[in-house]
Amino acid sequence: MSLLRQGRSFVAVGLLQWAADWCVMFALSRAGVPVGAANIAGRVVGALLGFWLNGNYTFARDGQRPGWRQLGRYVLLWCANTTLSTAGVTTIDALFGLHGAWLGKPLVDGTLALGSFLASRHWVYR
């Protein structure tokens, strides 16, 4: 599978994943849930969607489905990215307020996306 095809698919899945993540974070934080907790909840929803789509489409090899090994690696990557993402949005929230956190989340998560692609391609789904 070509790098370009995987890259396009990863971006498409990532946009769906991010939209689900952001919507959950927005809805929960608007309802009064602290930004950090709302961000983690959003990332869980996005992670479930992303693992399934990327494992079955983006990085699928010869009809193989992702297994426990891939899930374990994905969880480690997700924990690292969630820690970085949550630190980023809570810092933005402290500096610029809730609206700043809503607007800053795409920048924080977008920054993490390139590393996630490389780790997924070369480590998680192998």
Sequence and secondary structure as in RCSB ss.txt:
>XXXX:A:sequence
MSLLRQGRSFVAVGLLQWAADWCVMFALSRAGVPVGAANIAGRVVGALLGFWLNGNYTFARDGQRPGWRQLGRYV
LLWCANTTLSTAGVTTIDALFGLHGAWLGKPLVDGTLALGSFLASRHWVYR
>XXXX:A:secstr
  HHHHHHHHHHHHHHHHHHHHHHHHHHHHTT  HHHHHHHHHHHHHHHHHHHIIIIIS  TT    HHHHHHHH
HHHHHHHHHHHHHHHHHHHHH HHHHHHHHHHHHHHHHHHHHHHIIIIIT 
